[in-house]
Amino acid sequence: MGLEKKETDVILDLIKQRIKPKQVEIIGDIEISSYAENGVETVKKALKLIAETDKERVSIKYLGASKFRLKIVAHDYEIAESLLEKGMTLAKEICEKENAEFKFTRVQQKK
């Protein structure tokens, strides 16, 4: 377009500030309970496995009474769903191994 480098840089900076890539969210509730002697450790292990599937895209918050809110943010559903599936599989395996109860309920999915 015949613009100088300085002008091009300014325009590109403005574009980057105003145009954000599309993101999708998967939000759900996790319930983990165990009455075993090491139950707290089992819950911690399961949550840690979920969170470590992708530390930048997966977040977990405590809601109270063995309930946690899971939020996965990604650029498309394929990535978000694969992170969800991987995390749930790992958490279920550790809970089954340690005789803990595990339940996931999808609350919402947004674009």
Phi and psi restraints in degrees (range 20) as a CNS / XPLOR table:
assign (resid 1 and name C) (resid 2 and name N)
       (resid 2 and name CA) (resid 2 and name C) 1.0 81.4 20.0 2
assign (resid 2 and name N) (resid 2 and name CA)
       (resid 2 and name C) (resid 3 and name N) 1.0 21.7 20.0 2
assign (resid 2 and name C) (resid 3 and name N)
       (resid 3 and name CA) (resid 3 and name C) 1.0 -90.0 20.0 2
assign (resid 3 and name N) (resid 3 and name CA)
       (resid 3 and name C) (resid 4 and name N) 1.0 152.4 20.0 2
assign (resid 3 and name C) (resid 4 and name N)
       (resid 4 and name CA) (resid 4 and name C) 1.0 -76.8 20.0 2
assign (resid 4 and name N) (resid 4 and name CA)
       (resid 4 and name C) (resid 5 and name N) 1.0 161.3 20.0 2
assign (resid 4 and name C) (resid 5 and name N)
       (resid 5 and name CA) (resid 5 and name C) 1.0 -58.8 20.0 2
assign (resid 5 and name N) (resid 5 and name CA)
       (resid 5 and name C) (resid 6 and name N) 1.0 -40.7 20.0 2
assign (resid 5 and name C) (resid 6 and name N)
       (resid 6 and name CA) (resid 6 and name C) 1.0 -62.2 20.0 2
assign (resid 6 and name N) (resid 6 and name CA)
       (resid 6 and name C) (resid 7 and name N) 1.0 -43.2 20.0 2
assign (resid 6 and name C) (resid 7 and name N)
       (resid 7 and name CA) (resid 7 and name C) 1.0 -66.5 20.0 2
assign (resid 7 and name N) (resid 7 and name CA)
       (resid 7 and name C) (resid 8 and name N) 1.0 -41.1 20.0 2
assign (resid 7 and name C) (resid 8 and name N)
       (resid 8 and name CA) (resid 8 and name C) 1.0 -61.9 20.0 2
assign (resid 8 and name N) (resid 8 and name CA)
       (resid 8 and name C) (resid 9 and name N) 1.0 -42.6 20.0 2
assign (resid 8 and name C) (resid 9 and name N)
       (resid 9 and name CA) (resid 9 and name C) 1.0 -62.4 20.0 2
assign (resid 9 and name N) (resid 9 and name CA)
       (resid 9 and name C) (resid 10 and name N) 1.0 -41.4 20.0 2
assign (resid 9 and name C) (resid 10 and name N)
       (resid 10 and name CA) (resid 10 and name C) 1.0 -63.9 20.0 2
assign (resid 10 and name N) (resid 10 and name CA)
       (resid 10 and name C) (resid 11 and name N) 1.0 -44.3 20.0 2
assign (resid 10 and name C) (resid 11 and name N)
       (resid 11 and name CA) (resid 11 and name C) 1.0 -64.4 20.0 2
assign (resid 11 and name N) (resid 11 and name CA)
       (resid 11 and name C) (resid 12 and name N) 1.0 -43.1 20.0 2
assign (resid 11 and name C) (resid 12 and name N)
       (resid 12 and name CA) (resid 12 and name C) 1.0 -63.5 20.0 2
assign (resid 12 and name N) (resid 12 and name CA)
       (resid 12 and name C) (resid 13 and name N) 1.0 -39.8 20.0 2
assign (resid 12 and name C) (resid 13 and name N)
       (resid 13 and name CA) (resid 13 and name C) 1.0 -61.5 20.0 2
assign (resid 13 and name N) (resid 13 and name CA)
       (resid 13 and name C) (resid 14 and name N) 1.0 -43.4 20.0 2
assign (resid 13 and name C) (resid 14 and name N)
       (resid 14 and name CA) (resid 14 and name C) 1.0 -63.4 20.0 2
assign (resid 14 and name N) (resid 14 and name CA)
       (resid 14 and name C) (resid 15 and name N) 1.0 -41.5 20.0 2
assign (resid 14 and name C) (resid 15 and name N)
       (resid 15 and name CA) (resid 15 and name C) 1.0 -62.7 20.0 2
assign (resid 15 and name N) (resid 15 and name CA)
       (resid 15 and name C) (resid 16 and name N) 1.0 -45.0 20.0 2
assign (resid 15 and name C) (resid 16 and name N)
       (resid 16 and name CA) (resid 16 and name C) 1.0 -63.8 20.0 2
assign (resid 16 and name N) (resid 16 and name CA)
       (resid 16 and name C) (resid 17 and name N) 1.0 -33.4 20.0 2
assign (resid 16 and name C) (resid 17 and name N)
       (resid 17 and name CA) (resid 17 and name C) 1.0 -72.7 20.0 2
assign (resid 17 and name N) (resid 17 and name CA)
       (resid 17 and name C) (resid 18 and name N) 1.0 -35.4 20.0 2
assign (resid 17 and name C) (resid 18 and name N)
       (resid 18 and name CA) (resid 18 and name C) 1.0 -95.5 20.0 2
assign (resid 18 and name N) (resid 18 and name CA)
       (resid 18 and name C) (resid 19 and name N) 1.0 -26.3 20.0 2
assign (resid 18 and name C) (resid 19 and name N)
       (resid 19 and name CA) (resid 19 and name C) 1.0 -104.0 20.0 2
assign (resid 19 and name N) (resid 19 and name CA)
       (resid 19 and name C) (resid 20 and name N) 1.0 114.3 20.0 2
assign (resid 19 and name C) (resid 20 and name N)
       (resid 20 and name CA) (resid 20 and name C) 1.0 -106.1 20.0 2
assign (resid 20 and name N) (resid 20 and name CA)
       (resid 20 and name C) (resid 21 and name N) 1.0 139.8 20.0 2
assign (resid 20 and name C) (resid 21 and name N)
       (resid 21 and name CA) (resid 21 and name C) 1.0 -65.7 20.0 2
assign (resid 21 and name N) (resid 21 and name CA)
       (resid 21 and name C) (resid 22 and name N) 1.0 147.8 20.0 2
assign (resid 21 and name C) (resid 22 and name N)
       (resid 22 and name CA) (resid 22 and name C) 1.0 -63.1 20.0 2
assign (resid 22 and name N) (resid 22 and name CA)
       (resid 22 and name C) (resid 23 and name N) 1.0 139.0 20.0 2
assign (resid 22 and name C) (resid 23 and name N)
       (resid 23 and name CA) (resid 23 and name C) 1.0 -130.5 20.0 2
assign (resid 23 and name N) (resid 23 and name CA)
       (resid 23 and name C) (resid 24 and name N) 1.0 148.5 20.0 2
assign (resid 23 and name C) (resid 24 and name N)
       (resid 24 and name CA) (resid 24 and name C) 1.0 -119.1 20.0 2
assign (resid 24 and name N) (resid 24 and name CA)
       (resid 24 and name C) (resid 25 and name N) 1.0 153.1 20.0 2
assign (resid 24 and name C) (resid 25 and name N)
       (resid 25 and name CA) (resid 25 and name C) 1.0 -127.0 20.0 2
assign (resid 25 and name N) (resid 25 and name CA)
       (resid 25 and name C) (resid 26 and name N) 1.0 140.4 20.0 2
assign (resid 25 and name C) (resid 26 and name N)
       (resid 26 and name CA) (resid 26 and name C) 1.0 -119.3 20.0 2
assign (resid 26 and name N) (resid 26 and name CA)
       (resid 26 and name C) (resid 27 and name N) 1.0 123.4 20.0 2
assign (resid 26 and name C) (resid 27 and name N)
       (resid 27 and name CA) (resid 27 and name C) 1.0 -123.0 20.0 2
assign (resid 27 and name N) (resid 27 and name CA)
       (resid 27 and name C) (resid 28 and name N) 1.0 135.3 20.0 2
assign (resid 27 and name C) (resid 28 and name N)
       (resid 28 and name CA) (resid 28 and name C) 1.0 -154.7 20.0 2
assign (resid 28 and name N) (resid 28 and name CA)
       (resid 28 and name C) (resid 29 and name N) 1.0 165.7 20.0 2
assign (resid 28 and name C) (resid 29 and name N)
       (resid 29 and name CA) (resid 29 and name C) 1.0 -106.7 20.0 2
assign (resid 29 and name N) (resid 29 and name CA)
       (resid 29 and name C) (resid 30 and name N) 1.0 136.4 20.0 2
assign (resid 29 and name C) (resid 30 and name N)
       (resid 30 and name CA) (resid 30 and name C) 1.0 -113.6 20.0 2
assign (resid 30 and name N) (resid 30 and name CA)
       (resid 30 and name C) (resid 31 and name N) 1.0 133.4 20.0 2
assign (resid 30 and name C) (resid 31 and name N)
       (resid 31 and name CA) (resid 31 and name C) 1.0 -121.3 20.0 2
assign (resid 31 and name N) (resid 31 and name CA)
       (resid 31 and name C) (resid 32 and name N) 1.0 121.9 20.0 2
assign (resid 31 and name C) (resid 32 and name N)
       (resid 32 and name CA) (resid 32 and name C) 1.0 -128.3 20.0 2
assign (resid 32 and name N) (resid 32 and name CA)
       (resid 32 and name C) (resid 33 and name N) 1.0 125.1 20.0 2
assign (resid 32 and name C) (resid 33 and name N)
       (resid 33 and name CA) (resid 33 and name C) 1.0 -138.2 20.0 2
assign (resid 33 and name N) (resid 33 and name CA)
       (resid 33 and name C) (resid 34 and name N) 1.0 144.4 20.0 2
assign (resid 33 and name C) (resid 34 and name N)
       (resid 34 and name CA) (resid 34 and name C) 1.0 -148.5 20.0 2
assign (resid 34 and name N) (resid 34 and name CA)
       (resid 34 and name C) (resid 35 and name N) 1.0 137.5 20.0 2
assign (resid 34 and name C) (resid 35 and name N)
       (resid 35 and name CA) (resid 35 and name C) 1.0 -106.3 20.0 2
assign (resid 35 and name N) (resid 35 and name CA)
       (resid 35 and name C) (resid 36 and name N) 1.0 10.8 20.0 2
assign (resid 35 and name C) (resid 36 and name N)
       (resid 36 and name CA) (resid 36 and name C) 1.0 -74.9 20.0 2
assign (resid 36 and name N) (resid 36 and name CA)
       (resid 36 and name C) (resid 37 and name N) 1.0 164.9 20.0 2
assign (resid 36 and name C) (resid 37 and name N)
       (resid 37 and name CA) (resid 37 and name C) 1.0 -60.7 20.0 2
assign (resid 37 and name N) (resid 37 and name CA)
       (resid 37 and name C) (resid 38 and name N) 1.0 -36.5 20.0 2
assign (resid 37 and name C) (resid 38 and name N)
       (resid 38 and name CA) (resid 38 and name C) 1.0 -103.0 20.0 2
assign (resid 38 and name N) (resid 38 and name CA)
       (resid 38 and name C) (resid 39 and name N) 1.0 30.9 20.0 2
assign (resid 38 and name C) (resid 39 and name N)
       (resid 39 and name CA) (resid 39 and name C) 1.0 -59.8 20.0 2
assign (resid 39 and name N) (resid 39 and name CA)
       (resid 39 and name C) (resid 40 and name N) 1.0 -40.6 20.0 2
assign (resid 39 and name C) (resid 40 and name N)
       (resid 40 and name CA) (resid 40 and name C) 1.0 -63.0 20.0 2
assign (resid 40 and name N) (resid 40 and name CA)
       (resid 40 and name C) (resid 41 and name N) 1.0 -40.5 20.0 2
assign (resid 40 and name C) (resid 41 and name N)
       (resid 41 and name CA) (resid 41 and name C) 1.0 -65.4 20.0 2
assign (resid 41 and name N) (resid 41 and name CA)
       (resid 41 and name C) (resid 42 and name N) 1.0 -36.9 20.0 2
assign (resid 41 and name C) (resid 42 and name N)
       (resid 42 and name CA) (resid 42 and name C) 1.0 -63.2 20.0 2
assign (resid 42 and name N) (resid 42 and name CA)
       (resid 42 and name C) (resid 43 and name N) 1.0 -45.1 20.0 2
assign (resid 42 and name C) (resid 43 and name N)
       (resid 43 and name CA) (resid 43 and name C) 1.0 -61.6 20.0 2
assign (resid 43 and name N) (resid 43 and name CA)
       (resid 43 and name C) (resid 44 and name N) 1.0 -45.1 20.0 2
assign (resid 43 and name C) (resid 44 and name N)
       (resid 44 and name CA) (resid 44 and name C) 1.0 -60.6 20.0 2
assign (resid 44 and name N) (resid 44 and name CA)
       (resid 44 and name C) (resid 45 and name N) 1.0 -43.8 20.0 2
assign (resid 44 and name C) (resid 45 and name N)
       (resid 45 and name CA) (resid 45 and name C) 1.0 -61.1 20.0 2
assign (resid 45 and name N) (resid 45 and name CA)
       (resid 45 and name C) (resid 46 and name N) 1.0 -46.7 20.0 2
assign (resid 45 and name C) (resid 46 and name N)
       (resid 46 and name CA) (resid 46 and name C) 1.0 -62.3 20.0 2
assign (resid 46 and name N) (resid 46 and name CA)
       (resid 46 and name C) (resid 47 and name N) 1.0 -45.4 20.0 2
assign (resid 46 and name C) (resid 47 and name N)
       (resid 47 and name CA) (resid 47 and name C) 1.0 -66.0 20.0 2
assign (resid 47 and name N) (resid 47 and name CA)
       (resid 47 and name C) (resid 48 and name N) 1.0 -37.3 20.0 2
assign (resid 47 and name C) (resid 48 and name N)
       (resid 48 and name CA) (resid 48 and name C) 1.0 -65.4 20.0 2
assign (resid 48 and name N) (resid 48 and name CA)
       (resid 48 and name C) (resid 49 and name N) 1.0 -40.7 20.0 2
assign (resid 48 and name C) (resid 49 and name N)
       (resid 49 and name CA) (resid 49 and name C) 1.0 -62.2 20.0 2
assign (resid 49 and name N) (resid 49 and name CA)
       (resid 49 and name C) (resid 50 and name N) 1.0 -39.8 20.0 2
assign (resid 49 and name C) (resid 50 and name N)
       (resid 50 and name CA) (resid 50 and name C) 1.0 -65.8 20.0 2
assign (resid 50 and name N) (resid 50 and name CA)
       (resid 50 and name C) (resid 51 and name N) 1.0 -48.9 20.0 2
assign (resid 50 and name C) (resid 51 and name N)
       (resid 51 and name CA) (resid 51 and name C) 1.0 -63.6 20.0 2
assign (resid 51 and name N) (resid 51 and name CA)
       (resid 51 and name C) (resid 52 and name N) 1.0 -32.9 20.0 2
assign (resid 51 and name C) (resid 52 and name N)
       (resid 52 and name CA) (resid 52 and name C) 1.0 -81.6 20.0 2
assign (resid 52 and name N) (resid 52 and name CA)
       (resid 52 and name C) (resid 53 and name N) 1.0 -0.9 20.0 2
assign (resid 52 and name C) (resid 53 and name N)
       (resid 53 and name CA) (resid 53 and name C) 1.0 -63.5 20.0 2
assign (resid 53 and name N) (resid 53 and name CA)
       (resid 53 and name C) (resid 54 and name N) 1.0 -34.6 20.0 2
assign (resid 53 and name C) (resid 54 and name N)
       (resid 54 and name CA) (resid 54 and name C) 1.0 -166.9 20.0 2
assign (resid 54 and name N) (resid 54 and name CA)
       (resid 54 and name C) (resid 55 and name N) 1.0 102.1 20.0 2
assign (resid 54 and name C) (resid 55 and name N)
       (resid 55 and name CA) (resid 55 and name C) 1.0 -64.1 20.0 2
assign (resid 55 and name N) (resid 55 and name CA)
       (resid 55 and name C) (resid 56 and name N) 1.0 -25.6 20.0 2
assign (resid 55 and name C) (resid 56 and name N)
       (resid 56 and name CA) (resid 56 and name C) 1.0 -82.5 20.0 2
assign (resid 56 and name N) (resid 56 and name CA)
       (resid 56 and name C) (resid 57 and name N) 1.0 -29.1 20.0 2
assign (resid 56 and name C) (resid 57 and name N)
       (resid 57 and name CA) (resid 57 and name C) 1.0 -103.7 20.0 2
assign (resid 57 and name N) (resid 57 and name CA)
       (resid 57 and name C) (resid 58 and name N) 1.0 -17.8 20.0 2
assign (resid 57 and name C) (resid 58 and name N)
       (resid 58 and name CA) (resid 58 and name C) 1.0 -112.2 20.0 2
assign (resid 58 and name N) (resid 58 and name CA)
       (resid 58 and name C) (resid 59 and name N) 1.0 129.7 20.0 2
assign (resid 58 and name C) (resid 59 and name N)
       (resid 59 and name CA) (resid 59 and name C) 1.0 -133.3 20.0 2
assign (resid 59 and name N) (resid 59 and name CA)
       (resid 59 and name C) (resid 60 and name N) 1.0 147.0 20.0 2
assign (resid 59 and name C) (resid 60 and name N)
       (resid 60 and name CA) (resid 60 and name C) 1.0 -131.8 20.0 2
assign (resid 60 and name N) (resid 60 and name CA)
       (resid 60 and name C) (resid 61 and name N) 1.0 132.4 20.0 2
assign (resid 60 and name C) (resid 61 and name N)
       (resid 61 and name CA) (resid 61 and name C) 1.0 -125.7 20.0 2
assign (resid 61 and name N) (resid 61 and name CA)
       (resid 61 and name C) (resid 62 and name N) 1.0 145.0 20.0 2
assign (resid 61 and name C) (resid 62 and name N)
       (resid 62 and name CA) (resid 62 and name C) 1.0 -79.8 20.0 2
assign (resid 62 and name N) (resid 62 and name CA)
       (resid 62 and name C) (resid 63 and name N) 1.0 128.7 20.0 2
assign (resid 62 and name C) (resid 63 and name N)
       (resid 63 and name CA) (resid 63 and name C) 1.0 -101.9 20.0 2
assign (resid 63 and name N) (resid 63 and name CA)
       (resid 63 and name C) (resid 64 and name N) 1.0 -24.2 20.0 2
assign (resid 63 and name C) (resid 64 and name N)
       (resid 64 and name CA) (resid 64 and name C) 1.0 118.2 20.0 2
assign (resid 64 and name N) (resid 64 and name CA)
       (resid 64 and name C) (resid 65 and name N) 1.0 151.2 20.0 2
assign (resid 64 and name C) (resid 65 and name N)
       (resid 65 and name CA) (resid 65 and name C) 1.0 50.8 20.0 2
assign (resid 65 and name N) (resid 65 and name CA)
       (resid 65 and name C) (resid 66 and name N) 1.0 56.0 20.0 2
assign (resid 65 and name C) (resid 66 and name N)
       (resid 66 and name CA) (resid 66 and name C) 1.0 65.4 20.0 2
assign (resid 66 and name N) (resid 66 and name CA)
       (resid 66 and name C) (resid 67 and name N) 1.0 20.4 20.0 2
assign (resid 66 and name C) (resid 67 and name N)
       (resid 67 and name CA) (resid 67 and name C) 1.0 -115.7 20.0 2
assign (resid 67 and name N) (resid 67 and name CA)
       (resid 67 and name C) (resid 68 and name N) 1.0 140.8 20.0 2
assign (resid 67 and name C) (resid 68 and name N)
       (resid 68 and name CA) (resid 68 and name C) 1.0 -136.6 20.0 2
assign (resid 68 and name N) (resid 68 and name CA)
       (resid 68 and name C) (resid 69 and name N) 1.0 147.8 20.0 2
assign (resid 68 and name C) (resid 69 and name N)
       (resid 69 and name CA) (resid 69 and name C) 1.0 -103.2 20.0 2
assign (resid 69 and name N) (resid 69 and name CA)
       (resid 69 and name C) (resid 70 and name N) 1.0 124.7 20.0 2
assign (resid 69 and name C) (resid 70 and name N)
       (resid 70 and name CA) (resid 70 and name C) 1.0 -103.7 20.0 2
assign (resid 70 and name N) (resid 70 and name CA)
       (resid 70 and name C) (resid 71 and name N) 1.0 133.3 20.0 2
assign (resid 70 and name C) (resid 71 and name N)
       (resid 71 and name CA) (resid 71 and name C) 1.0 -133.5 20.0 2
assign (resid 71 and name N) (resid 71 and name CA)
       (resid 71 and name C) (resid 72 and name N) 1.0 125.5 20.0 2
assign (resid 71 and name C) (resid 72 and name N)
       (resid 72 and name CA) (resid 72 and name C) 1.0 -119.6 20.0 2
assign (resid 72 and name N) (resid 72 and name CA)
       (resid 72 and name C) (resid 73 and name N) 1.0 124.9 20.0 2
assign (resid 72 and name C) (resid 73 and name N)
       (resid 73 and name CA) (resid 73 and name C) 1.0 -118.8 20.0 2
assign (resid 73 and name N) (resid 73 and name CA)
       (resid 73 and name C) (resid 74 and name N) 1.0 126.1 20.0 2
assign (resid 73 and name C) (resid 74 and name N)
       (resid 74 and name CA) (resid 74 and name C) 1.0 -146.5 20.0 2
assign (resid 74 and name N) (resid 74 and name CA)
       (resid 74 and name C) (resid 75 and name N) 1.0 173.9 20.0 2
assign (resid 74 and name C) (resid 75 and name N)
       (resid 75 and name CA) (resid 75 and name C) 1.0 -82.5 20.0 2
assign (resid 75 and name N) (resid 75 and name CA)
       (resid 75 and name C) (resid 76 and name N) 1.0 -19.8 20.0 2
assign (resid 75 and name C) (resid 76 and name N)
       (resid 76 and name CA) (resid 76 and name C) 1.0 -150.7 20.0 2
assign (resid 76 and name N) (resid 76 and name CA)
       (resid 76 and name C) (resid 77 and name N) 1.0 163.4 20.0 2
assign (resid 76 and name C) (resid 77 and name N)
       (resid 77 and name CA) (resid 77 and name C) 1.0 -65.8 20.0 2
assign (resid 77 and name N) (resid 77 and name CA)
       (resid 77 and name C) (resid 78 and name N) 1.0 -31.6 20.0 2
assign (resid 77 and name C) (resid 78 and name N)
       (resid 78 and name CA) (resid 78 and name C) 1.0 -60.4 20.0 2
assign (resid 78 and name N) (resid 78 and name CA)
       (resid 78 and name C) (resid 79 and name N) 1.0 -45.7 20.0 2
assign (resid 78 and name C) (resid 79 and name N)
       (resid 79 and name CA) (resid 79 and name C) 1.0 -65.8 20.0 2
assign (resid 79 and name N) (resid 79 and name CA)
       (resid 79 and name C) (resid 80 and name N) 1.0 -46.8 20.0 2
assign (resid 79 and name C) (resid 80 and name N)
       (resid 80 and name CA) (resid 80 and name C) 1.0 -61.5 20.0 2
assign (resid 80 and name N) (resid 80 and name CA)
       (resid 80 and name C) (resid 81 and name N) 1.0 -44.9 20.0 2
assign (resid 80 and name C) (resid 81 and name N)
       (resid 81 and name CA) (resid 81 and name C) 1.0 -65.6 20.0 2
assign (resid 81 and name N) (resid 81 and name CA)
       (resid 81 and name C) (resid 82 and name N) 1.0 -38.3 20.0 2
assign (resid 81 and name C) (resid 82 and name N)
       (resid 82 and name CA) (resid 82 and name C) 1.0 -67.9 20.0 2
assign (resid 82 and name N) (resid 82 and name CA)
       (resid 82 and name C) (resid 83 and name N) 1.0 -37.3 20.0 2
assign (resid 82 and name C) (resid 83 and name N)
       (resid 83 and name CA) (resid 83 and name C) 1.0 -64.9 20.0 2
assign (resid 83 and name N) (resid 83 and name CA)
       (resid 83 and name C) (resid 84 and name N) 1.0 -41.8 20.0 2
assign (resid 83 and name C) (resid 84 and name N)
       (resid 84 and name CA) (resid 84 and name C) 1.0 -62.2 20.0 2
assign (resid 84 and name N) (resid 84 and name CA)
       (resid 84 and name C) (resid 85 and name N) 1.0 -48.0 20.0 2
assign (resid 84 and name C) (resid 85 and name N)
       (resid 85 and name CA) (resid 85 and name C) 1.0 -62.6 20.0 2
assign (resid 85 and name N) (resid 85 and name CA)
       (resid 85 and name C) (resid 86 and name N) 1.0 -44.3 20.0 2
assign (resid 85 and name C) (resid 86 and name N)
       (resid 86 and name CA) (resid 86 and name C) 1.0 -62.3 20.0 2
assign (resid 86 and name N) (resid 86 and name CA)
       (resid 86 and name C) (resid 87 and name N) 1.0 -46.7 20.0 2
assign (resid 86 and name C) (resid 87 and name N)
       (resid 87 and name CA) (resid 87 and name C) 1.0 -63.7 20.0 2
assign (resid 87 and name N) (resid 87 and name CA)
       (resid 87 and name C) (resid 88 and name N) 1.0 -42.9 20.0 2
assign (resid 87 and name C) (resid 88 and name N)
       (resid 88 and name CA) (resid 88 and name C) 1.0 -66.5 20.0 2
assign (resid 88 and name N) (resid 88 and name CA)
       (resid 88 and name C) (resid 89 and name N) 1.0 -39.7 20.0 2
assign (resid 88 and name C) (resid 89 and name N)
       (resid 89 and name CA) (resid 89 and name C) 1.0 -62.0 20.0 2
assign (resid 89 and name N) (resid 89 and name CA)
       (resid 89 and name C) (resid 90 and name N) 1.0 -47.5 20.0 2
assign (resid 89 and name C) (resid 90 and name N)
       (resid 90 and name CA) (resid 90 and name C) 1.0 -62.6 20.0 2
assign (resid 90 and name N) (resid 90 and name CA)
       (resid 90 and name C) (resid 91 and name N) 1.0 -43.5 20.0 2
assign (resid 90 and name C) (resid 91 and name N)
       (resid 91 and name CA) (resid 91 and name C) 1.0 -66.9 20.0 2
assign (resid 91 and name N) (resid 91 and name CA)
       (resid 91 and name C) (resid 92 and name N) 1.0 -41.9 20.0 2
assign (resid 91 and name C) (resid 92 and name N)
       (resid 92 and name CA) (resid 92 and name C) 1.0 -62.3 20.0 2
assign (resid 92 and name N) (resid 92 and name CA)
       (resid 92 and name C) (resid 93 and name N) 1.0 -41.1 20.0 2
assign (resid 92 and name C) (resid 93 and name N)
       (resid 93 and name CA) (resid 93 and name C) 1.0 -60.8 20.0 2
assign (resid 93 and name N) (resid 93 and name CA)
       (resid 93 and name C) (resid 94 and name N) 1.0 -46.1 20.0 2
assign (resid 93 and name C) (resid 94 and name N)
       (resid 94 and name CA) (resid 94 and name C) 1.0 -67.9 20.0 2
assign (resid 94 and name N) (resid 94 and name CA)
       (resid 94 and name C) (resid 95 and name N) 1.0 -36.4 20.0 2
assign (resid 94 and name C) (resid 95 and name N)
       (resid 95 and name CA) (resid 95 and name C) 1.0 -68.5 20.0 2
assign (resid 95 and name N) (resid 95 and name CA)
       (resid 95 and name C) (resid 96 and name N) 1.0 -40.8 20.0 2
assign (resid 95 and name C) (resid 96 and name N)
       (resid 96 and name CA) (resid 96 and name C) 1.0 -64.0 20.0 2
assign (resid 96 and name N) (resid 96 and name CA)
       (resid 96 and name C) (resid 97 and name N) 1.0 -41.5 20.0 2
assign (resid 96 and name C) (resid 97 and name N)
       (resid 97 and name CA) (resid 97 and name C) 1.0 -63.8 20.0 2
assign (resid 97 and name N) (resid 97 and name CA)
       (resid 97 and name C) (resid 98 and name N) 1.0 -36.1 20.0 2
assign (resid 97 and name C) (resid 98 and name N)
       (resid 98 and name CA) (resid 98 and name C) 1.0 -99.4 20.0 2
assign (resid 98 and name N) (resid 98 and name CA)
       (resid 98 and name C) (resid 99 and name N) 1.0 10.4 20.0 2
assign (resid 98 and name C) (resid 99 and name N)
       (resid 99 and name CA) (resid 99 and name C) 1.0 58.0 20.0 2
assign (resid 99 and name N) (resid 99 and name CA)
       (resid 99 and name C) (resid 100 and name N) 1.0 44.1 20.0 2
assign (resid 99 and name C) (resid 100 and name N)
       (resid 100 and name CA) (resid 100 and name C) 1.0 -109.5 20.0 2
assign (resid 100 and name N) (resid 100 and name CA)
       (resid 100 and name C) (resid 101 and name N) 1.0 155.6 20.0 2
assign (resid 100 and name C) (resid 101 and name N)
       (resid 101 and name CA) (resid 101 and name C) 1.0 -92.2 20.0 2
assign (resid 101 and name N) (resid 101 and name CA)
       (resid 101 and name C) (resid 102 and name N) 1.0 134.8 20.0 2
assign (resid 101 and name C) (resid 102 and name N)
       (resid 102 and name CA) (resid 102 and name C) 1.0 -130.7 20.0 2
assign (resid 102 and name N) (resid 102 and name CA)
       (resid 102 and name C) (resid 103 and name N) 1.0 132.4 20.0 2
assign (resid 102 and name C) (resid 103 and name N)
       (resid 103 and name CA) (resid 103 and name C) 1.0 -143.6 20.0 2
assign (resid 103 and name N) (resid 103 and name CA)
       (resid 103 and name C) (resid 104 and name N) 1.0 133.4 20.0 2
assign (resid 103 and name C) (resid 104 and name N)
       (resid 104 and name CA) (resid 104 and name C) 1.0 -122.4 20.0 2
assign (resid 104 and name N) (resid 104 and name CA)
       (resid 104 and name C) (resid 105 and name N) 1.0 131.3 20.0 2
assign (resid 104 and name C) (resid 105 and name N)
       (resid 105 and name CA) (resid 105 and name C) 1.0 -125.8 20.0 2
assign (resid 105 and name N) (resid 105 and name CA)
       (resid 105 and name C) (resid 106 and name N) 1.0 121.5 20.0 2
assign (resid 105 and name C) (resid 106 and name N)
       (resid 106 and name CA) (resid 106 and name C) 1.0 -73.7 20.0 2
assign (resid 106 and name N) (resid 106 and name CA)
       (resid 106 and name C) (resid 107 and name N) 1.0 125.8 20.0 2
assign (resid 106 and name C) (resid 107 and name N)
       (resid 107 and name CA) (resid 107 and name C) 1.0 -94.7 20.0 2
assign (resid 107 and name N) (resid 107 and name CA)
       (resid 107 and name C) (resid 108 and name N) 1.0 -44.3 20.0 2
assign (resid 107 and name C) (resid 108 and name N)
       (resid 108 and name CA) (resid 108 and name C) 1.0 -160.8 20.0 2
assign (resid 108 and name N) (resid 108 and name CA)
       (resid 108 and name C) (resid 109 and name N) 1.0 157.1 20.0 2
assign (resid 108 and name C) (resid 109 and name N)
       (resid 109 and name CA) (resid 109 and name C) 1.0 -141.8 20.0 2
assign (resid 109 and name N) (resid 109 and name CA)
       (resid 109 and name C) (resid 110 and name N) 1.0 121.5 20.0 2
assign (resid 109 and name C) (resid 110 and name N)
       (resid 110 and name CA) (resid 110 and name C) 1.0 -129.0 20.0 2
assign (resid 110 and name N) (resid 110 and name CA)
       (resid 110 and name C) (resid 111 and name N) 1.0 157.4 20.0 2
